[in-house]
Amino acid sequence: MRKLDVININADESRPTPVMPSACETSGCAGPEPEPSEPIIIGGEVRVGGEVIEEEAIAREMQHHPAASADEAWLSAARALAVRELLWREANEPEGDPEEAIQALLERAVQAEIPEEQELQRLYDADPAKFSAPELTEAAHILIEPEEDNKGGWQRAEQLAAALIESIAGEQAGFAAAARTHSGCASARQDGSLGQVRFGELAPDIEAALNALGKGEMSAVPLRSRHGYHILKVHHRIPGKQLPFEAVKSRIADMLEARSWTMSAARYIGTLAEKHGVEGIDLTEASP
């Protein structure tokens, strides 16, 4: 049974979150810096059962709903609080713990359909390539950061990176030693290792440069990013492979059951909105 997150009741669990290698989360590989946050834009008055949801409560809830814009974050936060208020009213346990009461209500009122194996097989057969293990690249890098953020500082960083490429000459021992001595990335402690990375986990220019290298190859010239100059090396490539039905059927079942639960919950929220009354916001896309 799905566990309710009372605080982040309307979180978008379908949105993928890129995973960076832990050694390189803060330096050099993680892609473009986030855009400056927009000013918070508070929408109109939202009421549930005639009671106003305070603007301050929506503003606090917005931190749990990252979105492309402040308007979208406000909308998600307002929906989340409206749904929670509906469920709390329906649970009708003013002296009880809100989270436990709401969870118990959902367990009674919302049920997911359990898919049959024939349905799982049909979904798998419709697009087998969707159920594949991704190609993995075991890679490493050395980040040479400019000591000063000016033309001279960047030139010296590029010169050092080029000199290291020449002295390393593709040898792993030399690469590891240079990473430990010169790299400005936290991965220096692991000889520059980025671990096994998948498509989409690194900045596009770094990923493209790695894809151009063969197994055991090192970049011939430094690659510039906003952090400095990178020396890249590919240790191994692990090709992707098709996964058999038996290996993924439980994952497919979980996906279908979660989808069914979400649809059932959305219908239930709709009935509660009609029963108790919701003003100032559309709950058609909201679910617990």
BELFEN-V699996 format. One record per residue. N is the residue number from 1. PHI is phi in radians with two decimals (999 if undefined). OMEGA is omega in degrees with one decimal (none if undefined). D_LAST is the distance of its C-alpha to the last C-alpha in Angstrom with 2 decimals. Layout:
# BELFEN-V699996
n & phi & omega & d_last
N & PHI & OMEGA & D_LAST
N & PHI & OMEGA & D_LAST
This chain:
# BELFEN-V699996
n & phi & omega & d_last
1 & 999 & -177.1 & 12.87
2 & -1.19 & 179.6 & 9.81
3 & -1.57 & -178.9 & 9.66
4 & -1.42 & 172.4 & 6.90
5 & -1.75 & -174.2 & 7.96
6 & -1.13 & -177.0 & 8.37
7 & -1.23 & -176.5 & 10.52
8 & -2.01 & -167.5 & 8.81
9 & -1.19 & -178.2 & 5.19
10 & -2.08 & -179.4 & 5.69
11 & -1.10 & 178.8 & 8.41
12 & -1.52 & -176.8 & 10.21
13 & -1.34 & -178.1 & 10.97
14 & -1.48 & -176.1 & 13.44
15 & -1.32 & -178.7 & 15.73
16 & -1.22 & 177.9 & 18.72
17 & -2.05 & -179.2 & 20.24
18 & -1.07 & -179.0 & 24.00
19 & -1.90 & 177.3 & 25.57
20 & -1.66 & 172.0 & 28.95
21 & -1.00 & -172.2 & 31.60
22 & -1.06 & -177.7 & 31.47
23 & -1.27 & -173.0 & 35.15
24 & -2.25 & -175.2 & 34.75
25 & -1.25 & -171.0 & 31.55
26 & -1.98 & -175.1 & 33.50
27 & -2.41 & 158.0 & 36.64
28 & 1.52 & -170.3 & 37.70
29 & -2.17 & -164.9 & 35.36
30 & -1.45 & 176.8 & 31.86
31 & 1.58 & -175.0 & 32.35
32 & -1.14 & 178.8 & 32.57
33 & -1.20 & 179.9 & 31.69
34 & -1.09 & 176.7 & 28.57
35 & -1.17 & 176.4 & 29.37
36 & -0.99 & -178.4 & 29.81
37 & -1.19 & 179.2 & 26.75
38 & -1.42 & 174.5 & 26.83
39 & -1.05 & 179.1 & 27.21
40 & -1.16 & 179.5 & 24.05
41 & -1.96 & -179.2 & 23.83
42 & -1.55 & -178.6 & 22.26
43 & -1.46 & -177.7 & 21.39
44 & -1.42 & -176.9 & 22.20
45 & -1.30 & 179.0 & 21.34
46 & -2.04 & 179.9 & 17.88
47 & -2.21 & 172.4 & 17.97
48 & -2.22 & -177.7 & 15.81
49 & 1.02 & 179.9 & 18.20
50 & 1.47 & -179.1 & 21.01
51 & -1.65 & -178.1 & 20.03
52 & -1.40 & 169.2 & 19.97
53 & -1.50 & -172.0 & 17.41
54 & -1.10 & 179.0 & 20.02
55 & -1.04 & -180.0 & 20.72
56 & -1.11 & 178.9 & 21.30
57 & -1.16 & 178.0 & 17.82
58 & -1.14 & 179.4 & 16.42
59 & -1.07 & 178.4 & 19.16
60 & -1.15 & -178.2 & 18.32
61 & -1.20 & -176.8 & 14.64
62 & -1.04 & -178.8 & 15.98
63 & -1.13 & 179.5 & 17.37
64 & -1.61 & -175.2 & 14.05
65 & -2.30 & 177.7 & 13.62
66 & -1.06 & -177.1 & 16.86
67 & -2.67 & -177.7 & 17.88
68 & -1.20 & -179.3 & 21.19
69 & -2.52 & 177.7 & 21.87
70 & -1.15 & 177.9 & 21.24
71 & -1.06 & -179.8 & 20.32
72 & -1.15 & 178.1 & 17.45
73 & -1.11 & 178.0 & 16.28
74 & -1.07 & -178.6 & 16.66
75 & -1.10 & 179.3 & 14.71
76 & -1.11 & -179.2 & 11.63
77 & -1.16 & 179.9 & 12.12
78 & -1.13 & 176.7 & 12.79
79 & -1.07 & -178.6 & 9.75
80 & -1.02 & -179.0 & 7.61
81 & -1.21 & 177.9 & 10.15
82 & -1.14 & 178.3 & 10.40
83 & -1.11 & -179.9 & 6.95
84 & -1.07 & -179.9 & 7.78
85 & -1.13 & 177.3 & 11.20
86 & -1.06 & -178.4 & 10.57
87 & -1.14 & 179.9 & 9.09
88 & -1.16 & 176.7 & 11.94
89 & -1.13 & -178.6 & 14.40
90 & -1.20 & 177.9 & 13.73
91 & -1.08 & 173.3 & 14.04
92 & 0.94 & 176.3 & 17.31
93 & -2.24 & -174.0 & 18.39
94 & -1.04 & -178.6 & 19.84
95 & -1.65 & -175.7 & 21.83
96 & -1.57 & 176.2 & 19.28
97 & -1.34 & -175.1 & 17.18
98 & -1.00 & -177.3 & 13.87
99 & -1.12 & -179.3 & 11.96
100 & -1.15 & -179.1 & 13.90
101 & -1.14 & -179.6 & 13.63
102 & -1.18 & 178.6 & 9.88
103 & -1.08 & 179.2 & 9.94
104 & -1.12 & 178.0 & 12.87
105 & -1.07 & -178.9 & 11.51
106 & -1.13 & 179.0 & 8.78
107 & -1.13 & 178.4 & 11.74
108 & -1.37 & -167.2 & 13.92
109 & -1.69 & -173.3 & 12.16
110 & -2.07 & 179.2 & 10.31
111 & -2.19 & 176.2 & 12.83
112 & -1.72 & 174.6 & 13.45
113 & -1.34 & 178.2 & 16.97
114 & -1.55 & -176.2 & 19.24
115 & -1.22 & 175.6 & 21.29
116 & -1.45 & -175.8 & 25.04
117 & -1.07 & 178.7 & 27.26
118 & -1.08 & 178.4 & 28.93
119 & -1.20 & 177.7 & 25.75
120 & -1.10 & -179.8 & 25.30
121 & -1.11 & -179.6 & 28.95
122 & -1.09 & -179.8 & 28.74
123 & -1.15 & 178.4 & 26.00
124 & -1.14 & -177.3 & 28.05
125 & -1.15 & -177.9 & 31.28
126 & -1.19 & -179.1 & 29.95
127 & -2.74 & -177.0 & 29.66
128 & -1.03 & -177.9 & 31.03
129 & -1.09 & 179.3 & 31.44
130 & -1.16 & -176.8 & 27.69
131 & -1.89 & -177.8 & 27.87
132 & -2.24 & 171.7 & 30.41
133 & -1.34 & -176.0 & 30.94
134 & -1.26 & 172.5 & 31.45
135 & -1.17 & 179.1 & 34.84
136 & -2.05 & 176.4 & 35.20
137 & -2.07 & 174.8 & 37.77
138 & -1.55 & -169.9 & 39.16
139 & -2.29 & 177.0 & 40.36
140 & -2.56 & 175.7 & 41.78
141 & -2.65 & 171.9 & 42.83
142 & -2.09 & 179.5 & 45.02
143 & -1.85 & 175.3 & 44.05
144 & -1.77 & -178.6 & 47.04
145 & -1.56 & 175.5 & 45.98
146 & -1.18 & 178.9 & 48.47
147 & -1.23 & 177.2 & 50.00
148 & -2.32 & -178.4 & 50.22
149 & -1.52 & 174.9 & 48.09
150 & -2.54 & -175.1 & 51.09
151 & -1.02 & -179.6 & 53.12
152 & -1.12 & 179.8 & 55.29
153 & -1.09 & 179.3 & 52.46
154 & -1.23 & 178.3 & 50.72
155 & -1.13 & 179.6 & 54.04
156 & -1.16 & 177.8 & 54.78
157 & -1.13 & 179.2 & 51.38
158 & -1.15 & 179.0 & 52.00
159 & -1.12 & 178.4 & 55.50
160 & -1.13 & 179.4 & 54.34
161 & -1.08 & 179.5 & 51.72
162 & -1.13 & 179.1 & 54.39
163 & -1.15 & 178.3 & 56.86
164 & -1.17 & 178.1 & 54.41
165 & -1.02 & -179.4 & 53.76
166 & -1.16 & -176.8 & 57.53
167 & -1.30 & 179.7 & 58.12
168 & -1.22 & 178.2 & 55.28
169 & 0.94 & 175.9 & 56.48
170 & 1.39 & -178.4 & 53.42
171 & -1.33 & -176.4 & 54.23
172 & -1.11 & -179.1 & 51.28
173 & -1.08 & 178.4 & 53.12
174 & -1.18 & 178.2 & 53.99
175 & -1.08 & -178.5 & 50.47
176 & -1.08 & -179.8 & 49.01
177 & -1.15 & 179.6 & 51.68
178 & -1.15 & 178.5 & 51.17
179 & -1.09 & -178.7 & 47.41
180 & -1.11 & -175.3 & 47.94
181 & -1.51 & -168.3 & 50.61
182 & -1.99 & -171.4 & 49.47
183 & -1.21 & 177.1 & 45.77
184 & -1.57 & 179.0 & 43.68
185 & -1.61 & 177.7 & 40.43
186 & -1.07 & 179.0 & 39.02
187 & -1.18 & 177.7 & 39.55
188 & -0.98 & -179.1 & 43.27
189 & -1.17 & 177.0 & 42.93
190 & -1.93 & 179.3 & 42.15
191 & 1.04 & 179.3 & 45.04
192 & 1.47 & -174.3 & 42.80
193 & -1.15 & 172.6 & 40.49
194 & -1.70 & -176.5 & 37.16
195 & 1.34 & 178.2 & 36.31
196 & -1.64 & -175.6 & 35.06
197 & -1.97 & 178.7 & 33.24
198 & -1.93 & 178.1 & 31.52
199 & -1.01 & 177.8 & 31.61
200 & 1.64 & -177.9 & 29.54
201 & -1.55 & -178.7 & 29.54
202 & -1.98 & 175.6 & 32.61
203 & -1.02 & -173.4 & 33.86
204 & -0.96 & -177.6 & 35.11
205 & -1.20 & 177.5 & 38.77
206 & -1.21 & 178.7 & 38.81
207 & -1.09 & 179.4 & 37.11
208 & -1.10 & 179.7 & 39.67
209 & -1.16 & 177.4 & 42.52
210 & -1.15 & -179.4 & 41.38
211 & -1.14 & 179.8 & 41.09
212 & -1.41 & -178.8 & 44.69
213 & -1.68 & 173.7 & 45.94
214 & -1.56 & 179.5 & 47.00
215 & -1.02 & 178.6 & 46.72
216 & 1.46 & -176.5 & 48.67
217 & -1.53 & 176.6 & 49.25
218 & -2.11 & -179.2 & 48.99
219 & -1.08 & -177.7 & 48.73
220 & -1.44 & 179.1 & 52.21
221 & -2.35 & 178.8 & 51.38
222 & -1.17 & 176.6 & 48.94
223 & -1.87 & -178.2 & 45.68
224 & -1.54 & 170.0 & 44.85
225 & -2.29 & 180.0 & 41.38
226 & -1.18 & -178.0 & 40.46
227 & -1.61 & -175.6 & 40.93
228 & 2.71 & -179.6 & 44.32
229 & -1.92 & -176.5 & 46.02
230 & -1.88 & 167.4 & 44.62
231 & -1.93 & -172.6 & 46.65
232 & -1.89 & 177.5 & 44.60
233 & -2.52 & 175.7 & 45.34
234 & -1.83 & 178.1 & 43.92
235 & -1.49 & -177.6 & 44.59
236 & -2.55 & 169.2 & 43.12
237 & -2.19 & 177.7 & 41.02
238 & -1.92 & -174.8 & 39.04
239 & -1.14 & 174.0 & 38.60
240 & -1.22 & -179.8 & 35.42
241 & -2.58 & 176.7 & 35.68
242 & -1.21 & 178.3 & 34.25
243 & -1.64 & 179.2 & 32.24
244 & -1.22 & -177.7 & 33.16
245 & -0.97 & -176.7 & 30.82
246 & -1.06 & -178.0 & 31.03
247 & -1.35 & -173.5 & 29.84
248 & -2.11 & -173.6 & 26.61
249 & -1.10 & 177.7 & 25.74
250 & -1.17 & 177.0 & 23.37
251 & -1.15 & 178.3 & 21.53
252 & -1.11 & 179.5 & 21.46
253 & -1.07 & 178.4 & 20.24
254 & -1.07 & -179.4 & 17.30
255 & -1.11 & -179.1 & 16.47
256 & -1.18 & 179.1 & 16.84
257 & -1.16 & 177.9 & 14.92
258 & -1.13 & 177.9 & 11.86
259 & -1.11 & 178.8 & 12.39
260 & -1.11 & 179.2 & 12.88
261 & -1.08 & -179.0 & 9.76
262 & -1.11 & 179.2 & 7.72
263 & -1.14 & 178.3 & 10.29
264 & -1.13 & 178.7 & 10.27
265 & -1.12 & 179.7 & 6.70
266 & -1.10 & 177.9 & 7.71
267 & -1.13 & 179.7 & 10.92
268 & -1.15 & 177.6 & 9.85
269 & -1.06 & 177.8 & 8.23
270 & -1.06 & 179.1 & 11.57
271 & -1.18 & 178.1 & 13.59
272 & -1.18 & 179.2 & 12.36
273 & -1.12 & 177.4 & 13.16
274 & -1.19 & -177.2 & 16.51
275 & -1.22 & -173.3 & 17.15
276 & -1.67 & 179.9 & 16.65
277 & 1.57 & 177.1 & 17.30
278 & -2.27 & 179.7 & 15.77
279 & -2.18 & 171.9 & 18.39
280 & 1.57 & -179.7 & 18.81
281 & -2.74 & 178.6 & 15.73
282 & -1.70 & -178.1 & 14.51
283 & -1.74 & -175.8 & 10.93
284 & -1.12 & 179.7 & 12.00
285 & -1.79 & -175.9 & 10.39
286 & -1.63 & 173.3 & 7.01
287 & -2.69 & -179.4 & 3.81
288 & -1.11 & none & 0.00
